[in-house]
Amino acid sequence: MPTASEIKRSSATPQARSRVAPLKVAVFIAMLYPLARILVLGLTGINGGLGANPIEFITRSTGLWTLVYLCITLAITPVRRMTGITALARFRRMTGLYAFSFAVLHFTTYIWFDKWFDVAEMLKDIGKRPFITVGFAAFVLLIPLAVTSPKAMVRKLGRRWQTLHRAIYLIAALAILHFWWMKAGKHDLELPKIYGSIVIVLLGWRAITWLRTRATRRRA
């Protein structure tokens, strides 16, 4: 999710907005690829379709892409500051909402198609597999960020909005833990290590930036 200052900068001149708009449309369409892939594989059966267990395929695919879009969302601010391309701020809300949308698909696939809303079965699953609890916590934390993403909510909440949206750092950490514990059961930690490293670097960059800013203010 974007910071309040990024939203203000992204509300640039009409000329700047008109230049960015076509690119935003292109990015929006491109980010539909994971969903389009699931639909095409499911309808056509190309390359084995969705495999022997379609529900597991969809659950894992939507979960992985949720993490991908979370990483992209976290990466936009560092890339913007390092490159000076301020227009990147205009994409952060969209990527954040995509992360939330795929999280909804991930969660819905689990409780509907996998468990058929069987609460007792889900509770039993949580007892056996704690990574589900961690993933659910990350999903719940995403909800207020998605609800408060419109500019009207930014203006209404003021400084509290920025404090609320810092929860994305905790969400990213919980998402990695969810992914790690899920893969650890099958001794397949290659992807969790990759995404875990990405999140550590992104959160580390923010921590260093925050410490430098604090030190500068103290000297001033």
PyMOL commands that set and color helices and strands:
alter all, ss='L'
color gray80, all
select helices_A, chain A and resi 4-10+14-30+33-44+46-48+54-83+86-114+119-128+131-147+151-157+159-165+167-184+190-219
alter helices_A, ss='H'
color red, helices_A
deselect
rebuild
show_as cartoon
